[in-house]
Amino acid sequence: MSDSAVMPQPVAGGRPASGPRLDHGMHLGGVVAFLAVLVAGLGYAVVSLITDMNAVGEAPLAYGAFALLGLALLIALAFEFVNGFHDTANAVATVIYTHSMPPLVAVVWSGFFNFLGVMLSSGAVAYAIVTLLPVELILHVGSGAGYAMIFALLLAAIIWNLGTWAFGLPNSSSHALIGSVLGVGLGNQLMSGGTGTAGVDWGQALNVFKALLFSPVCGFVLAAALLLVLKFLVRRKDLYEAPKGEAPPPIWIRGMLILTCTLVSFFHGGNDGQKGMGLIMLILIGAAPTAYALNRTMSDDTTPAFIEASTSASQVFAARAAGAPQPDAVQARRTVTDALKTKNLNQPPVYAALSALATDIAASVKNYGAIRTVPAAQTENMRSDMYLAADAVRLLPGAGVEFSDPEKATLKTYTGLLNNGTRYIPGWVKICVALALGLGTMVGWKRIVVTVGEKIGKTHLTYAQGASAEIVAAGTIGLAELYGLPVSTTHILSSGVAGTMAANGSGLQMSTVRNMALAWVLTLPAAITLAASLYFLLRHVF
């Protein structure tokens, strides 16, 4: 049977007879409101940045440095904007193609819950992306190489996202960003002679790859299984029908589909919004370290616990130093950095150096009274010590080191406090990322919506298919955020729609499936190549 025999017959303009009208433009008042929110958000970011810097006595940036910082922040927010209209279109496709919500209402609704998801996110995913980057670039992100890294990886991800969007392909922004991070890491390693901290943390990359690989398979299988379970448990014929004309579905079906769209939008905001946050924090740490390198919002009440945990960790390390002399802070920092380059951490001198770092961190916090009162001159060294110690503890199990249960508990508490002291996201960064993602949802969504709604299956999407795909997507993305794993909304939802089509016997449009699979396969190598090339070029500019 040909595709035309089973697809809804088109009407004037090529739109399927039961498909939604997607040709309504935004009202002039909506355009004005959109631009007003955009300008207000950017103004709020500038005012908040200057306020934070003044609050800690950060010296005003030179005009050139401030312009560079502003450009970097704009590109980071542009990535989240593109992410909004590229990825979030998947969330609204089902409610639009089942006539549960008018298209413009659906994208505004989804944009709001993307905003809410970002604002209520934990921040765990933000630094899962950051830890993929070369350690030497993270520690010196304010250098020319650091700016080259930020510009290269963001521009590469944006270019690939816009390219796939132009062809209406539901490609993953997360996939593109991770490929860009890997490209920068590989480019930096080649340009730096191949040292360990100059390249990619492949152990962390493997964990991210597993999440990216598992998520579309999970979406396909679980959405198909859920549809079959619904058919067995819920014997309502109208749930398994395609929309008739442009009439909305029964109220209970409509409510269910709106709820699933809301959940996908919320969890997408929570997961994807954090990726931009992590990169923005890197930019801020590099440009204004006194204000952002340490978490100066930590309560003074945490100081005793911080000192105790650092002292206890120092004792754990010293017990494994086998009599190696404890170096001073400068030598300890150099020893741990060299050990991270080679990943050869299980040595007495390294343990002695880690013990020295932990002792120095405890003494510094005790001397200054709290993290928030660390002087400007000591901020960068303090952050470097804390970051190196946390990264070393994270990698020790992979180096074959076995700790006792009490030692594990001590080091877990220690690294948790170190991360709290160096990993935080100011409220204004969350608001700006949330606005970028939410506003992006309202622009350019039609291409991806048409692909998901019309071009994956050979028949029109039914109510049960849309609900099954979105329930699985919302659950998977929510669990991924809980465990701090970056996953792709696009991969999960589009593969979920494909799974329901297969389970329903509706058939798949193999040309679309092939194109989606091709985009999935090509994203990593394309983004890696783009980012590495841009990084090479930008290193000769900065």
Number of C-alpha atoms within 10 A of each C-alpha: 5 7 13 11 10 14 16 17 13 13 11 7 7 9 16 17 17 20 25 21 15 16 9 8 9 11 10 9 9 11 11 11 12 14 13 11 14 16 12 13 18 17 13 15 18 12 11 16 17 14 13 16 18 13 10 17 13 15 11 12 14 9 9 9 12 14 12 15 20 15 13 21 22 14 18 26 26 20 26 33 24 26 28 32 25 31 32 31 32 28 32 36 29 30 28 26 29 31 24 25 22 16 24 17 13 24 28 17 21 30 30 22 24 32 28 21 25 28 24 13 21 17 24 20 26 29 22 20 24 19 17 22 27 24 24 17 24 23 21 17 22 20 15 15 21 22 24 24 30 25 21 25 29 24 21 28 30 23 17 22 27 17 13 18 21 13 12 21 27 30 29 25 29 24 23 28 28 27 25 34 31 28 31 34 28 23 24 27 18 15 15 13 10 14 15 20 24 24 27 23 18 13 12 15 18 12 13 21 18 12 16 21 13 14 25 24 16 21 30 26 18 23 31 25 16 21 23 18 12 16 16 9 9 11 10 10 8 14 20 18 16 18 23 13 13 15 11 18 21 11 10 10 18 18 14 18 28 21 16 25 28 24 24 31 34 27 28 32 33 29 32 31 32 32 27 30 28 24 22 25 22 27 25 20 23 23 21 21 21 25 24 24 25 26 20 19 13 15 11 14 9 12 19 15 13 24 22 14 23 28 20 21 26 26 21 20 21 23 14 17 21 13 11 15 13 19 18 12 19 13 14 23 22 14 20 25 24 17 19 21 19 11 17 15 25 16 13 18 23 29 27 27 29 32 28 26 29 26 19 21 25 21 15 17 20 15 11 13 14 20 24 19 15 19 14 15 10 11 19 19 17 22 21 18 25 23 21 21 23 21 19 22 18 14 18 17 13 12 13 11 10 11 13 8 9 10 16 15 12 21 23 17 18 26 22 15 21 25 18 14 22 21 21 23 19 15 10 17 21 23 18 24 29 32 29 29 32 32 26 25 32 26 17 16 25 19 18 28 27 22 21 28 25 22 20 25 27 21 22 24 26 20 25 25 29 27 27 27 30 33 23 24 35 24 15 24 26 21 14 19 23 16 10 20 24 28 31 26 34 28 30 30 34 27 30 30 29 28 31 32 26 16 19 17 12 16 18 20 17 13 11 19 18 11 16 22 17 13 18 17 11 13 25 20 15 19 29 27 20 22 33 27 16 22 30 19 13 17 17 10 10 11
